[in-house]
Amino acid sequence: MTNVATRIQILRQLETVATRLESPKLNGPQRMALLRRQAELGDQRDVLAERARRAAATAV
């Protein structure tokens, strides 16, 4: 999968998690699981951005 496709997939998942977090029906453990997933996805997004920056710096 390309970096662009991976980034889009991560952003969609982040959007889904954010929408689920807005639900008032969540209990504590469910909310914590979603917050952990949101953090993992954010980390993945940051890794992809760093790779893109390094690739751009190397290409110059």
Backbone bond lengths (Angstrom), bond angles and torsions (degrees), N, CA, C in turn:
res aa  C-N    CA-C-N  psi(-1)  N-CA   C-N-CA  omega(-1)  CA-C   N-CA-C  phi
1 M - - - 1.449 - - 1.524 108.78 -
2 T 1.290 116.65 141.04 1.454 120.28 -179.15 1.520 110.46 -76.60
3 N 1.319 114.67 162.59 1.467 119.39 178.91 1.522 111.53 -61.81
4 V 1.337 116.29 -36.62 1.466 119.62 -179.29 1.525 109.86 -65.98
5 A 1.327 116.89 -45.59 1.464 120.76 179.72 1.520 110.49 -64.12
6 T 1.324 116.61 -40.69 1.462 120.64 178.84 1.523 110.06 -64.07
7 R 1.319 116.15 -43.16 1.473 120.55 179.63 1.525 111.02 -62.06
8 I 1.324 116.36 -42.52 1.467 120.58 179.28 1.526 110.08 -63.61
9 Q 1.325 116.28 -42.30 1.462 120.60 178.72 1.531 110.85 -61.76
10 I 1.318 116.62 -43.83 1.470 120.75 179.31 1.526 110.22 -63.54
11 L 1.322 117.24 -43.70 1.462 120.33 -179.61 1.526 111.64 -63.68
12 R 1.329 116.68 -38.49 1.467 119.85 177.09 1.524 110.90 -64.69
13 Q 1.330 116.07 -42.07 1.458 119.46 179.03 1.531 110.80 -65.58
14 L 1.322 116.95 -38.68 1.467 120.19 176.62 1.529 110.66 -61.37
15 E 1.312 116.29 -40.77 1.459 120.96 178.79 1.531 110.59 -63.63
16 T 1.325 116.45 -42.73 1.453 121.33 178.92 1.526 110.94 -62.84
17 V 1.317 116.71 -44.54 1.467 120.89 179.57 1.528 109.91 -63.17
18 A 1.320 116.73 -43.28 1.468 120.13 179.77 1.530 110.85 -60.99
19 T 1.324 116.62 -40.27 1.458 120.82 178.60 1.522 110.52 -64.72
20 R 1.320 116.75 -42.72 1.469 120.45 179.43 1.532 110.85 -65.35
21 L 1.324 116.95 -34.95 1.465 120.11 -179.71 1.525 112.04 -66.67
22 E 1.314 117.24 -22.50 1.466 120.97 179.42 1.523 112.38 -74.35
23 S 1.324 117.17 -14.45 1.463 121.57 -177.09 1.527 111.10 -68.91
24 P 1.317 116.55 129.40 1.473 119.28 177.64 1.531 112.40 -76.97
25 K 1.327 117.69 -7.54 1.462 121.85 -176.61 1.527 113.38 -83.41
26 L 1.323 117.44 -4.21 1.462 120.26 -177.78 1.520 111.39 -73.37
27 N 1.337 115.10 140.08 1.455 118.40 172.40 1.534 108.03 -96.60
28 G 1.297 116.93 177.83 1.463 121.72 -175.06 1.523 114.51 -55.18
29 P 1.341 118.43 -53.64 1.470 119.73 -178.83 1.534 113.42 -62.94
30 Q 1.326 117.00 -35.97 1.466 119.93 178.01 1.533 110.42 -65.72
31 R 1.316 115.57 -43.53 1.469 120.26 179.67 1.531 110.76 -63.32
32 M 1.323 116.37 -41.95 1.471 120.18 179.18 1.528 111.09 -64.21
33 A 1.324 117.31 -40.34 1.466 120.91 178.51 1.524 110.13 -62.45
34 L 1.327 116.82 -41.99 1.472 120.17 178.74 1.530 111.32 -67.67
35 L 1.319 116.95 -38.97 1.461 119.82 178.29 1.529 111.14 -65.18
36 R 1.339 116.91 -38.20 1.467 120.34 176.44 1.528 110.00 -64.18
37 R 1.334 116.09 -43.56 1.473 120.24 179.60 1.524 110.14 -63.04
38 Q 1.312 116.78 -40.49 1.458 120.92 178.84 1.528 110.37 -62.11
39 A 1.321 116.57 -40.89 1.463 120.47 178.37 1.526 110.95 -66.26
40 E 1.336 117.42 -42.00 1.464 120.79 178.29 1.528 111.13 -61.38
41 L 1.320 116.04 -44.68 1.463 120.14 179.81 1.531 110.92 -65.19
42 G 1.315 116.53 -38.85 1.459 119.98 177.03 1.521 111.26 -62.64
43 D 1.332 116.40 -40.29 1.468 120.66 177.21 1.525 110.77 -63.60
44 Q 1.327 116.82 -42.81 1.465 120.82 178.65 1.531 110.75 -62.66
45 R 1.327 116.28 -41.58 1.459 121.05 178.24 1.531 110.78 -61.72
46 D 1.335 115.84 -42.06 1.459 120.45 179.64 1.524 112.00 -66.00
47 V 1.336 117.18 -38.29 1.469 120.94 177.82 1.523 109.98 -63.25
48 L 1.320 117.21 -43.73 1.472 120.11 178.61 1.528 111.36 -63.01
49 A 1.327 116.53 -40.74 1.461 120.07 179.13 1.529 110.56 -64.35
50 E 1.325 116.96 -41.07 1.465 120.97 178.67 1.526 110.83 -64.20
51 R 1.320 116.80 -42.06 1.472 120.45 177.47 1.521 110.87 -61.24
52 A 1.323 116.35 -41.68 1.462 120.24 179.67 1.527 110.47 -64.93
53 R 1.325 117.29 -40.83 1.471 120.20 178.40 1.523 110.84 -63.82
54 R 1.323 116.52 -42.81 1.469 119.87 179.76 1.525 111.33 -65.98
55 A 1.328 116.69 -39.88 1.471 120.53 178.72 1.526 110.33 -64.69
56 A 1.334 116.36 -39.12 1.462 119.98 179.11 1.520 110.49 -68.14
57 A 1.310 117.29 -38.24 1.464 120.91 179.79 1.535 110.59 -68.74
58 T 1.314 116.91 -35.25 1.451 121.16 179.14 1.514 111.73 -72.47
59 A 1.334 117.08 -33.37 1.460 121.93 -177.95 1.518 112.21 -71.78
60 V 1.304 117.71 -21.95 1.473 121.60 -177.06 1.475 112.43 -80.37
